[in-house]
Structures are given as structure tokens and as C-alpha cells.
Amino acid sequence: MTANTQYAHYDIANDLVDRVAGLAVGSATHTLRHAREKVAAATQGSYDGLFDPKLEGLSLVERLLVALYASRLTPSPSLAAHYRAELARHTVDAAQLAAVEAGQPEDVTDARLRAMLTFTRTLIENPVEGDKAALHKLPAAGLTTPAIVALAQLVAFLSYQTRLVAGLQALRQLAPQETAA
């Protein structure tokens, strides 16, 4: 299957969701997912944009730590493994990483990251609590308004990504002839 010319920048061979969900090219689940190629391309494009090192407001390591933490909370072992591998390519404070891995944001000494992780947990575990009061804690920890918007967008995307991967993995398991890629 080739990408539509409208999505020439999209490389189906490097689709993160396909890889993390274990979809083999040509399998029934892979074919179903790519029946709407523009959705697959937009999902990959969102990932690429949110994890672009040039994105301002939140460092790439901060975004990856939030993603790892969100993947741990949901839980999504396959996404957690992906974000852990991405973090391994960067210089990360070992104590911060250990706190994220343990699900203990209160152990993070950096107030900014601790606030980001706490906000992430709130949005994932009890979204109704992600109200004005929760938002006001972020500027107090040093986040600018654009950084707060980026964080909220990131957590929203991670929630979507987690559900998409879980759904595709469930579909793949229902088709006994399919094997993990």
C-alpha cells in the first residue's frame, strides 16, 4: 500500500502506531486501519509535530517523560517501551526517570516537571479535575501559557494514541491468523 500523493510526507513503513500495535503489513487489521489513509497520516503527523525537537515551550525530554508517565498510567506497555527507548537516546536525569517509571511524580525534584506530571495524572485519571484550579498551578511552576497549551495538547494526543493502539491490538488478537509484526 502506498501513501496517497496528498500525504507524500507520510511514510507508511515508519508508522509508529502500526509498529507499536504490532500490525503486519497486509494483515486484516493493518488493511482496516489504512482504509482511511488520511487518518493514519494525520495521526503520524500529530506525533511528529508534538515530538519535534524544535517545538518550543516544553523540552523534548519533558515531553517524552510526560509520554512515558501517561503510558504507565493508562497502562500501555508497548507505548511505554517506545517512549522509554526514545528517552534512552537523550540525556535524562536518572532520578527523574526513576520517579516517572515508579509513578511517583512527587519524587521529582524539578518543580516544573513535577507540575507537568501531576497535571498529566489529573487529566488521565480524573479529567473533570483538570479545571481552572489545576491549570493555575502550572504557571506557578514556571510554565508559560503556550507551554500549558502544548502540554494539554500532548496529553490529549497521548490519550487518543493509547486508545488507538489498544483497539488495534484487540482487533489483531481477534484475528487468529495475524501475528505481531
Contacts in CASP RR format, 6 or more apart in sequence:
PFRMAT RR
TARGET T0000
AUTHOR 0000-0000-0000
METHOD contacts of the structure
MODEL  1
MTANTQYAHYDIANDLVDRVAGLAVGSATHTLRHAREKVAAATQGSYDGL
FDPKLEGLSLVERLLVALYASRLTPSPSLAAHYRAELARHTVDAAQLAAV
EAGQPEDVTDARLRAMLTFTRTLIENPVEGDKAALHKLPAAGLTTPAIVA
LAQLVAFLSYQTRLVAGLQALRQLAPQETAA
1 12 0 8 1.000
1 25 0 8 1.000
1 26 0 8 1.000
1 31 0 8 1.000
1 34 0 8 1.000
1 37 0 8 1.000
2 12 0 8 1.000
3 10 0 8 1.000
3 11 0 8 1.000
3 12 0 8 1.000
3 37 0 8 1.000
3 41 0 8 1.000
4 37 0 8 1.000
4 38 0 8 1.000
4 41 0 8 1.000
6 38 0 8 1.000
7 37 0 8 1.000
7 38 0 8 1.000
7 41 0 8 1.000
10 37 0 8 1.000
10 40 0 8 1.000
10 41 0 8 1.000
10 44 0 8 1.000
10 45 0 8 1.000
12 18 0 8 1.000
12 25 0 8 1.000
12 34 0 8 1.000
12 40 0 8 1.000
13 25 0 8 1.000
14 44 0 8 1.000
15 40 0 8 1.000
15 44 0 8 1.000
16 44 0 8 1.000
16 47 0 8 1.000
16 82 0 8 1.000
17 23 0 8 1.000
17 33 0 8 1.000
17 40 0 8 1.000
17 43 0 8 1.000
17 44 0 8 1.000
17 161 0 8 1.000
17 164 0 8 1.000
17 165 0 8 1.000
17 168 0 8 1.000
18 25 0 8 1.000
18 30 0 8 1.000
18 33 0 8 1.000
18 40 0 8 1.000
18 181 0 8 1.000
19 82 0 8 1.000
19 181 0 8 1.000
20 78 0 8 1.000
20 79 0 8 1.000
20 82 0 8 1.000
20 165 0 8 1.000
21 29 0 8 1.000
21 78 0 8 1.000
21 164 0 8 1.000
21 165 0 8 1.000
21 167 0 8 1.000
21 168 0 8 1.000
21 169 0 8 1.000
21 172 0 8 1.000
22 78 0 8 1.000
22 168 0 8 1.000
22 169 0 8 1.000
22 172 0 8 1.000
22 180 0 8 1.000
22 181 0 8 1.000
23 29 0 8 1.000
23 30 0 8 1.000
23 33 0 8 1.000
23 168 0 8 1.000
23 172 0 8 1.000
23 181 0 8 1.000
24 30 0 8 1.000
24 178 0 8 1.000
24 179 0 8 1.000
24 180 0 8 1.000
24 181 0 8 1.000
25 181 0 8 1.000
27 172 0 8 1.000
27 175 0 8 1.000
27 178 0 8 1.000
27 181 0 8 1.000
28 175 0 8 1.000
28 177 0 8 1.000
28 178 0 8 1.000
29 168 0 8 1.000
29 171 0 8 1.000
29 172 0 8 1.000
29 175 0 8 1.000
29 178 0 8 1.000
32 171 0 8 1.000
33 40 0 8 1.000
33 168 0 8 1.000
34 40 0 8 1.000
43 160 0 8 1.000
43 161 0 8 1.000
43 164 0 8 1.000
46 157 0 8 1.000
47 157 0 8 1.000
47 161 0 8 1.000
49 55 0 8 1.000
50 63 0 8 1.000
50 150 0 8 1.000
50 153 0 8 1.000
50 154 0 8 1.000
50 157 0 8 1.000
51 60 0 8 1.000
51 63 0 8 1.000
51 64 0 8 1.000
51 67 0 8 1.000
51 86 0 8 1.000
53 60 0 8 1.000
55 63 0 8 1.000
55 150 0 8 1.000
56 146 0 8 1.000
57 143 0 8 1.000
57 144 0 8 1.000
57 146 0 8 1.000
57 147 0 8 1.000
57 150 0 8 1.000
58 66 0 8 1.000
58 116 0 8 1.000
58 147 0 8 1.000
58 150 0 8 1.000
58 151 0 8 1.000
58 154 0 8 1.000
60 90 0 8 1.000
61 87 0 8 1.000
61 90 0 8 1.000
61 91 0 8 1.000
61 92 0 8 1.000
62 112 0 8 1.000
62 113 0 8 1.000
62 116 0 8 1.000
63 154 0 8 1.000
64 83 0 8 1.000
64 86 0 8 1.000
64 87 0 8 1.000
64 90 0 8 1.000
65 87 0 8 1.000
65 92 0 8 1.000
65 96 0 8 1.000
65 97 0 8 1.000
65 100 0 8 1.000
65 113 0 8 1.000
65 116 0 8 1.000
65 117 0 8 1.000
66 116 0 8 1.000
66 117 0 8 1.000
66 120 0 8 1.000
66 151 0 8 1.000
66 154 0 8 1.000
66 155 0 8 1.000
66 158 0 8 1.000
67 79 0 8 1.000
67 83 0 8 1.000
67 86 0 8 1.000
67 154 0 8 1.000
67 158 0 8 1.000
68 80 0 8 1.000
68 83 0 8 1.000
68 84 0 8 1.000
68 87 0 8 1.000
68 100 0 8 1.000
68 101 0 8 1.000
69 100 0 8 1.000
69 103 0 8 1.000
69 105 0 8 1.000
69 117 0 8 1.000
69 120 0 8 1.000
69 121 0 8 1.000
70 120 0 8 1.000
70 124 0 8 1.000
70 155 0 8 1.000
70 158 0 8 1.000
70 159 0 8 1.000
70 162 0 8 1.000
71 77 0 8 1.000
71 79 0 8 1.000
71 80 0 8 1.000
71 82 0 8 1.000
71 83 0 8 1.000
71 158 0 8 1.000
71 162 0 8 1.000
72 80 0 8 1.000
72 100 0 8 1.000
72 101 0 8 1.000
72 103 0 8 1.000
73 103 0 8 1.000
73 120 0 8 1.000
73 121 0 8 1.000
73 124 0 8 1.000
73 125 0 8 1.000
74 124 0 8 1.000
74 159 0 8 1.000
74 162 0 8 1.000
76 162 0 8 1.000
76 165 0 8 1.000
76 166 0 8 1.000
78 165 0 8 1.000
78 169 0 8 1.000
79 158 0 8 1.000
79 161 0 8 1.000
79 162 0 8 1.000
79 165 0 8 1.000
84 101 0 8 1.000
87 97 0 8 1.000
93 110 0 8 1.000
95 107 0 8 1.000
95 108 0 8 1.000
95 109 0 8 1.000
96 108 0 8 1.000
96 109 0 8 1.000
96 110 0 8 1.000
96 113 0 8 1.000
98 107 0 8 1.000
99 105 0 8 1.000
99 106 0 8 1.000
99 107 0 8 1.000
99 108 0 8 1.000
100 108 0 8 1.000
100 117 0 8 1.000
105 113 0 8 1.000
105 114 0 8 1.000
105 117 0 8 1.000
105 118 0 8 1.000
105 121 0 8 1.000
106 114 0 8 1.000
108 114 0 8 1.000
108 117 0 8 1.000
111 141 0 8 1.000
111 142 0 8 1.000
112 141 0 8 1.000
112 142 0 8 1.000
112 143 0 8 1.000
114 141 0 8 1.000
115 137 0 8 1.000
115 138 0 8 1.000
115 140 0 8 1.000
115 141 0 8 1.000
115 142 0 8 1.000
115 143 0 8 1.000
116 138 0 8 1.000
116 141 0 8 1.000
116 143 0 8 1.000
116 151 0 8 1.000
118 137 0 8 1.000
119 130 0 8 1.000
119 134 0 8 1.000
119 135 0 8 1.000
119 137 0 8 1.000
119 138 0 8 1.000
119 151 0 8 1.000
119 155 0 8 1.000
120 151 0 8 1.000
120 155 0 8 1.000
122 129 0 8 1.000
122 130 0 8 1.000
122 134 0 8 1.000
123 130 0 8 1.000
123 152 0 8 1.000
123 155 0 8 1.000
123 156 0 8 1.000
123 159 0 8 1.000
124 155 0 8 1.000
124 159 0 8 1.000
135 148 0 8 1.000
138 147 0 8 1.000
138 148 0 8 1.000
138 151 0 8 1.000
139 145 0 8 1.000
139 148 0 8 1.000
143 151 0 8 1.000
172 178 0 8 1.000
172 180 0 8 1.000
END
